């Protein structure tokens, strides 16, 4: 039996994106239960980034519930789950929710971790990066020191169309903490004609890559950006707009890939797409789309199974909420750890019931 619930989690501070300012993160939980199991998964399009809205995802889910009830209650395999999901032609976030639910059901039924079902060797724990917003120099240095004191050694920094103090600040932090590395996120704010000049300001600094420095509308444009930038480039929004496989097969010099599973959809298909491309080793960075703890645990499992084994991943977004639906597997040294049985889902009774409402 399937049931839908809505949630609305308050941010500690107003979250600002190109799509607007948000005080809450809203999403849906899918609950599956029978006489043996009671499991939840999450559907939560990210405003300004997802190709669908929460309203559209909810409507799509409601239509799919009868078929999903029948399929998930039957005997199935990861292969038949993937085939069924393709036949449903669901929205990406709905595919994410149904595929993660299906894999969790299989794992629970067979008392087998998801990585064994998928025949993938996972990481037992996953390093996480911390995020620093667009701050003045003193605030930036203070935030960096705070994150480092809590065990993070990879700092993701927002950079505007003018880097301002950021190169100098990174140099100061690197001098005090030589083991710390940085990631830049320009959110497409740089102009292509200024790309070489702006990226050169970070020459010699421990910067792993810069995400989406310029607006990109084709793989050819992505290749132009890669060739002109003096920093390694990471594709983020481009993966959903241009297609993950298209970028993997046609981008030059193997850019970093910032994978947001909620935006890409079917997890079984995602594993199948990334798995055969061994040249992607250490270039696949998995990050949340600001999901609740339910979605974050699933995304962390994707990072452990399909992401870089040595790089940090973007899993620390639960710290942005005042309250969360459940307790995350986070510890103080910037690492996401799983239970000994690699349990990648939450049961319904682990959810804070005061934060969810039956969907109308």
N, C-alpha and C positions, 0 to 999 in steps of 0.2 A: 504494500500500500504506500502510495506517495502523498505527501502533504507539502504545501508551500507556506513559508513564513517570510515576513519582511523584517528588516532591521534598519535602524538609523543610529549610527555611532557618532557621538560628538567629537570633533577634533579639539585638541588642546588650544590650538590657535587657528584662525581662519586660514584655510588652504586655498592658495591662489594659483590658478592655471590660466592658460590662454582662453579657456572656455568660461572663465568667470571665477568668482570667489565662493567657497563652500564652507559651511559651518559643520556639516554632517557628511558622513559617507553612508550611502544607502545601498542596499542590496537585498538579495533573496537567498533563503536557505531551502534546499530540497531535502526533505526527510523521507527515508525509506525504512519501513519496519515490517517485520513479520513475527512469527512466534520465536525466532532465534536471534534476529538482528534489529538494531535501531541505529541507523547511520545518517549523518547529514553531509551534504556538500554545498557549495556556494556558487551563485550566479550573480555577478556584480560588474556590469559594464562601467568603464571609467569615463565620466563626462569629459569631452574634449579630446579623447584618445580612441575610445572604442567606436566601431562603425555602427553601433546600435545604442538605443536608449534603454534605461531600466524598464520603462513602460512596454517597449517593444519586446524585450526579453521575457517579461512576465506573460504577455499575450502569447508569445511563441511557446512558452513552457506549458501554459494551460491547455493549448491545443495538443501538445505532445503527451500529456499525462496518461491518457488511456493506453496508448501504444507502449509508453515507457513502463507502466505498471505491468503490462503483459510480458514484455521482454525481460525486465529485471527480475521478475518472479520465476522465470524459466531457467533451465540449465544452459549456461552460455560460457564462452571462452573469450580471452582478449581479442582473438581474431574475429569472432562473430560479433562481439561488441563493436569493434571498429566498422565492420560491414553494416551493422544496423544503424549506427550513427550516421554514416554516409547516406543511407537511404532516407533519413529523416530530414536532411537539408535544413538543419537548425542554424540559428544565429551563433556566432563564435562563443559568446559567454554561456549560452545554453549548452553547446557542445562540450565546453569545459566542465560545466556542472554535471552533466549526465555521464561523461566519460570518467571523471574522477569518482563519481558515485558508483558506477559500474565496476571499476577496478577495486574500489574499497569493498564492495559486496563480495567480489570474487576472493579477495584476500581474507576477509572474515570467514566466509564459508569454508574455505580450504585450509584455514589456519596457516597461510603461507604469505610471507611478505610480498609486496607488489613487485619488488625488484626480481624475485625468483619467478613470479608469473611472467614477467617481461624478459627474463633471462638477461638481465643487465647487472653488472657489478656496481654497487653504489658506494658513495662515501659515507662513512659512519657519522660524520659531522660536516657541517658546511660553514666556512668562514663568511662573515657578513661585512659589507662596507657601511660606514656611517655617512650621513648626508648633511652638508652645510649649505644653507641658503645664501642668497645674495646679501652680504653684510658688509659693514665698514671694517676697516683693518683691525681695530682693537677687538671688536665683537667676533670677527673671524678667528683671530688668534686664540681668543678665549674659548670659543666653541671647539676648535681643533684640539687644544690641550685637554679639554674635558673629555672628548671622545677617546683620545689616546689613553688617558688615565683609566678609562673603562675597558681597555683591551682592544680597541679597534686600531688596526694598522693600515687600513685602506680608507681614504676619505674622498667622497664624491662631492665636488664643489660646483655650485651654479656659477656660470660665467655669463656676463651680459655682452652686448655688442662692443663694449670697451672693457678690457680686462682690468683696468685701473690698478689697484694695489695687489691683485691676486698673484702675479709672478713673484713679487717681492715677499709677500706673506708666505707663499709656499717655500721660497728659499730659506726664510727664517725658521720655519717649522722643520724643514729637512735638515738644517744644521743641528738642531736640537735632538731630532729623532730620525736618524739616518735609515731606520728600517721601515719608515712609513712611506707609502706611495699614494698617489692622487689620481683621481679621475675627474675630467671636466665635462660638464653638460651645458652646452651653449644653447640648447633648445632652438636651433636653427636661426640664431640671432646674428650670425656673421654673414657678411657679403662675400660672395665668391671672389670678387676682385681684391678683397682685403685678407683673404684666407692665409696666404703665405706670410704676410707681415704680422698678423695677429698671432698665428701659431708659433712663429719664430720667437716671440717673447717668452716662451716656455722652454726654449732650447736649454739642455743641460739639467733640467729639473726632473725629479722622479714622477713623471706623469705617464700613466699606463696608456691612456687614450682620451680622445674627446668625442662625445656623443653628438651626432647630428649637428655639425658646426653650421651647415648651410641648408637651405631648403632644397630638397632633392625630389625630382619627379620621374626619374628613370634610372636604370642601372648605369647607363652611360654617364649621367650626371654624377652618380655616386663614384664612379671610377675617376672622373675629373677631380672631384673633391679629394679623393684618396691621393691622387698624384700631386696635387698642389699643396696639401697640408704637410707641415713638417712634423706633426704628431701622428701616431697611429689613430685611425678613425674607427668609430663604432657605429653601426647601423641600429636604430631603435624604431622610430615611427616608420622608417622605410620598409621594415620587414612586413608590416601589415599592409602598407600601401602598394608595395611592389611585389610582394609574395616572398615568403621565406626561402623556398626552393629556388626561385629565380635569382635571389641575391646570392645564395650559396653557390650556384652553378656558374654565375656570370660576373660576379664582382671580382676585381683584381686584388692581388696581394692579401687575400684572406682578412677582411676587416673583422673586428670584434662584432659579435651578434648579441644584442640585448634582447633576450627572450622574455616577453610577458605572456605567459600561458593563457591567461584569461582573455587576451585579445586574439590569440591564435586559434583556440578552440579545442579540437579533439586531441586528447593527450596521447592516445595510441598512435595516431598519425604523426604527431610531433616526434615521438620516440623513433618512429620508422624513418622520418625525414632526416633527423640528425645522426642517427646511429651509423649509417654506412659511410659517412664523410669523416674519415679519420684525420684529415688535415685540419679539422676544426678544433682539435684538441687544444684546450686552454684558451680558446677564443669564444666560447659560449658562456655568456653571463646571464643568469636567470634572475629576474626581479619581479616583485609583486606589482599589482595594479591597485595598491592600497586596499586590498581585501581585508576582511576581518581575520581573526585567528584561524577560522575554518579554512578559508582559501589560502592563507599564508602557509599552513602546514602542508597543503597539497603542493604549492609552488616550491616549498623547500624540498619536498620529495623529488620534484622534477629537477631541481638543481643538483641533488645528490645522484640522480640517475643519468641525466643528460648534460649537465653543466660541467664546466671546467673543474677538475679535481684540485687544482692548486690556487685558483683565483677566488676572490671574495664575491659574494652575490648580494643582490639588493633585497634583503629579507627583514630589515629592521624597521619597517614602516608601522608596525603595531605601536611603536613608541609615540606615534603622532596622535593617538586616540586618548581621550579621557578615560573611557571604559571600553573593554573589548568583550567579545562573546564568550571567550574562554581563555585559559592560560596558555601562552605559547611556550615552546621548548627553548627559551632563550637563557643563556647564562652570561655572566658578567664579562667574559673575555672576548666578546664579539663573535661568538660561535653559536650556531643553531644545532642542537643535538636531538637525535631521535631516541625513542625508547629502545630497549634491547631487542624487542621484536619488530622494530622498524614500523611501528603503527603510524600510518599516514593520514588518519582521519579522526574525527571526533564522533562519539556517540551522542545521541540527543540529550541524554541526562547530564552530559558535561557542559552543555550550553547554558549560559545565564538566561533563564526563562523570562526575566523581567525586561530583557532587551529585544525580544522578538514578539511579533504579532501574527496570528494566522492571516494569510493573504486573502483578500476579498475577491 
